[in-house]
Amino acid sequence: MFNVLLAVAGPLRDKSPVVIVLDEFQYLADAPDDAGMLASELNAAWESRQGTPPILLVLAGSSVGTMEALAGGGGALYGRFSWHHELRPFGYVNAAEMAPFPDLRDRALAYGVFGGTPRYLAALREDETFASNVITLMIRPGGEIRQSVETALDQEDGLRNVSKYRAIVHAIANGRTERNEIAQMVGLKNDTGLIHKLNGLIDLGYIEIRRNIDARPRDPIRYAVSDPAFRFHQQFVEPAASIIERYGPEKAWETAIAGRIDAYMGLAFEDMARQAYDHLAERLGLPLVRTWGRWEGTDRAGRSLEIDLLAELVDGRMLSGAVKWNREPVSGKLHWDHMDMLQRAAHAGRKWAHRALEPGAVVVYVAAGGFAPDFSAALIGGDTTGAEPQIVRFGLEEMYGG
């Protein structure tokens, strides 16, 4: 899913160095220990060079753990690398440069469905509609991106019994986010074997861990699918396989997918909101974030609580916020509902909620469809909480630099 690049440079005395690139370096090793042996051999070859023309050696690989180990302390190549970088998918801003649909909502949808992998984005045709691109590339059998997603795990070296890994990703994408739930759906024991598989998928960038901002070490770990294209495929394309086969991709889009795309965008838009805040921070003079997070659980009465945005700020304050992938402008009710949830969380003993209600705390509202006139009135209409928050709000126009 993403690569780590390690560059070892010899003394560049000549203007035309020899460049050697070893892509997917981990494939040269049959076992993890072999990578260390190969590194030792490379180091020995490097040491034996006698004033030959300058060489730039680039090692690239998608197994993050293996590549990180090469640069780690104690390894044969430790201290040799002049550049070490983890290449991750584009964020929504850069992704939009490869998918510059005229409608900002379509740009956001494109990121939510195709993600930030350049290979996927390069396949998009901006002269076609967003729906047409999804149908052609993601839903149609043989579609370019659909084929890439369906075969990605098969191409990962070192994954045995790939069907189990695929089933794990499917379970997580469909809401089985805790380890015991995943084990039950996949038919595996909730043991170290499952943990090893989950960690392997994390290492390769397919899934990630998401925990409440105040999670304790023994609290259950929740997993999420990292890549939007994989999440979309698992939630929509795979379950609709029989519909696609019988009635075609266009009908599957119209009847089984299009009407659910807004609900699907909720998680993706939360991620975009966090990116947008960081992207806009300097231009708008926003306080800088130290650590992003979120929180979901219940209050003392057992009622559901969910805070989309939570963050520790560099200046010591707390940030909280709500994110809406809406079509119609949101009313002031969004503000009052959010403040009510903070109060309920504080009453339940959550320290972060008390801090989020302190005078001067930052509250962020992100709404794809903008804000209704009464939203501003709600912010100044007699706040009875005494919170006096610093309000930050933005929509798609601000997110995309409008």
N, C-alpha and C positions, 0 to 999 in steps of 0.2 A: 504493500500500500504506500509506503514511503521509503526513501533510500537514505543511507548515511554515506557521505562522501568523505574520504580521508585522502589528503594529498601529501605526498612526500617529495620534497624538492631537493635536488642536488645543487651544487654551486652553479648558478646560471651565468657562466662566463661568456657564453656565446648567445647570439640573438636568436638562434634556431635550436632550442632544446628538443631532444627526442621525447615524445609524449607517449607513455604506455598506460592504457586504461584496462583494468581488470574489473569488468562489470559483474554483478552478482557473485562477488568474491566467495561468499559462503558456500556456493555450489562446488567449489574445488575441494571441499572437505566432506568426507563421508560421515564424520562425527564431529561434535563440537571441539574435542581435543585436537583434531587434525588441523583446525584453523590456527591454533597456537604453533603447531609444528611448521605449517606453511609460513607463518610470520617469521619464525626463526630462520628458515631458509632464505626468505627475502632479505632479512637483516644481514645474513652472512654474505649474500651476493652483493648487497650494498657496501659492506665493509671492504670487499675485495676489489672495488672499482679503483682503477689507477689513472686518474686524470683524463678519463674518456670524455666525450662530449656530454654536456649537461643533460640530465634526465629528469623529467617530471613524471612520477608514478602516481596514478590515481586508482584507488581502491574504492569500489562502490558496491553496496549490497542492501537488500531489503530486510535482512534479518538484523534488526537493530541491536539485539543482545550480542550477537557475534561481532558486529562491527565496533560496538562500544568497547568490547573486551580487548580488541586490538590496540585501542588507544589508552586503555586503562593502565594504572600503575602496576609494575611487575611484568608486563608483557614485553616480548622481544622488540616490539616497535615503539615502546613507550618513549616519548620525547622526540620521536622522529618526524611527527606530522607537523607540517607548516600550516595546515588548514584542516579543520574538522567541523563538519556541519551536518545537521539532520534536515533533510529536505522533506517538508510536509506539504500537503495540498494547499492550494491558494485559499485565502479567505474570500469573503463575499465581494470585497471591493475589487481585487485583482481578477476574480472569476468573471466579473461583469465586463471586464475588458475583452474577454474572449467570448462573451455571450451578451453583446450590447443590444438587447431587445429594446425597441423604442419605449415600451411601457415598463415603468419601474417595477410594477407588480410581477410582470413576467420575468424580469431579471432576478427578483428574489425567488420566484418559483423555480427558476432554472438552477439556482444554487441549492435550493432545498431538495431537488430531485437528482441533479447530476453531480452535486458537490463541487470540490475544487481541484479534482485531478485533471491536469492539463490534457492528458490523452482523451478524456471524456469530453471536455469542453471544446477541443479542437474539432470534434465531429458535429457540433451544433451548426445549424444553418440559420443565420439571423434573418434571411429573406423568407423564412417559413415561420409559422406561428409556434408558440410554445407547445401547444397541444400536438401539432404535427411532428415536432421534434421528439416528443415523448413517445408517440405512437411508433414512429419509424425506428428510433434508436433503442428504446427501452422495452417496448411491449411486443413489437413484431418478432416472431421467431427468426433468428438469424440477424437481428438488429445488432449493430456494431458494439454498442455499449452493453447490451444484454449479454452478448457472447463473452465479453470481457469479464463481466461480473460473475457469470455462471462458471467460468473456468479458472478464475483467479486462485481459488484455494487449491485446485488441482496442480497448479504450477508452483506452489510453494514447496521448496525442498525441505525435507525433514518431517512433514506432516504425514503420519501413518493413519490409515482408516479415515480418509478425508470426509467421508459421509457423516461421521460423528461431529467433526468440526463444523460442517455445513449445517447440521441439525442444531448445534449450539447457537450459531449465528441466527438461525431462523427463530429459535425459541426466544432469544433476547429481543429481536426485532418485533416480536409479537407480544411483548409485555411480560415475559418471564424474566424478570431482572435480578432476582436473588438466586443464589447457588442451588438451594434446595428445589426451587421451582424449575430451574433449568434441568437439574438431574431427573426430576420426575417426568418432564416432557420428552427428554431425549432418551430416557431409559438407561441412564448411567448411575452409578453409585456416587453419592455426594462425599467423595474422598479425595485423597491427594492426586489421584489420576485425573479427576475433573479439574482440580485446581491447576494442574500442569497444562491441560488443554486450554483453559481460560487464559493462563499467563502467556501461553504461546500465541494465542490470538491477539492479546494485548501487545506483545512484542512485535508482531507483524503489522499492527495498526488497524486491525479489523474491529476491535471492540475497545472500550475504555471503562474505567471505574468512575462511578459518580456517587458521591456520598454527601450527606447533609453537612453543612458548614461546621456544625458542632459535634460531628460524629465521634464517638469513642472507639478505641481500638477493637472492642468486642462487638460493636454494632454490626448488623448485617451489611455486607458489601452489595451494592447494586451495580449492575453492568448495563452498558448501552452500546449500540452499534455506532461506531465512529463515523463511517462513511455514508453520506446521504444516499448515494447510488445503491449501495448494498441494502440500506434500510428500506428504500422504495421498492426494490426488487423483491425483498422478503415479505413486505407487507401487502403488496398489490399484484405484482407480476406472477410470482409463483402460485399464490392461491387462485388466481384467475386463469391458470394454464388451460383448463378444459374449456372455459368460455372462449379464450383466444383461439383455441384449435377449432371449435365448432362454428363460431360466429365471426371470427376475425378480430384483429387488434383495434380497429376503429370502434366496433360495437362494445368491446371490452372496456375501452376508455370511457365511452358514453355512459354505460350502465353500471360498471363496477368500480370505477376509479375516480372520474372527474368530480362526482358529488362528495367524495371523501377527502379530496386533496387539501381543503382548508384545514380540516382537523389534523391531518398529517403534518401540516406546516408548523404547528405549534412548537414542537421541539426544535426544529431547524431555526425558527425565527428567534427563539430564546438565544441560541448560539450566535445568531447574527446581531442581536441586540448587544451582547457583551462585546463582540468585535467592534460594533459601531461606537460604543462609548469610548473604547480605547482609541479608535480612529479619530473621533471628534474631540478628544480631551484637550489637545494643545490648541486647536482652533477656537474652541469655545471656552477655554480657561477652566475646564472641569478638574476637580480634585483627582489625583491619580490613584489607581486601584493597586493594592498590594496582593490580594488574593480574591479571585471570583469563587462564588459558590451559589447554592440555592438551598431550600429546605422544604420538606414535605412530611406531614405527619398529622397528628390530631391535637385538639385542645383538651382541656380538662373534662369537657362534656362529651368527648369522643367525636366531635365534629371535625371534618376534614380541614386541614390548613395546607396551603401551598404558596410559597413565596418564590416567584420566578427568578428574581435577582437578589443576591446578597453579596456583599463585598466588604472586606477590611480595606480602609483607605490608608494611604501613606501618612496622612496627617493625624491618624488615630480615630477618626470618626467612622461611623457605620453607614453603609449604603444599602438600601433595599429598593425593590421596584417590581413593577408588573409589566408584562409583555402581552400584547394582543395582536394576533393576526386577524384583523377585522376588515370588513368591506365598508361598513358604514362608520362614520365618526363616533368615537366613544364619548359617553356622557360623563358627568362628574361623579356618577356612581362608582366608577373605577377607583377614584381616589378614596372615597369613603369606605369602600369594601377593603381596599388595601390597608388603610389605617385601622380598620376594625380587626383584620387578621393579625396585625402587629400587636394590638392590645390583647387579643386572645392568647397569642403566643407568649407575651410577657406574663400574663396571668398564669400561664402553665409553667412558668419558671425558666423560660428560655432567656439566657443572658444577652444573646445577640439582639433579641427583640427589645429589651429594655434600652440597649444602646441605640437601636434604630429609632426609638421614640424620644431620644434626648434632643433638646433644642440644638438646631444647627445640623442635625443628621441629614443626609442626602437621600432624596426619594426620586427614582427615575421611572418615567412612564414612556413606553415605546409602543406606538400604535400604527400598524401598516395603513389603516384607513383614515388616519388623522384624528383630530379632536373636535367635538361639538362645541358651540359657543358657551354652553353652560359648564364646560369643564373648567375654564378659567375662573368662573364665578364660584365653583366649589372650592377652589384653592384659597379664596379670600373670603369665603362666606361664613365666617364665624367658626373657626376651628375650635372645638371644645376639648381636644385632646391635650392642648398645651405643647404639642410637638414642635411647632414652628419649623417645619423642615425646609431645607433648600431643595426646591423642585427643579428637576431637569426633565424635559420632554422632547421627543422628536419622532418623526415618521419617516417614510421612505424618501421624501424629498431631501431631508437632511442627511440620511444615511448614504445616499448616492451623490451627495455634493450639490444638490439643487439649491 
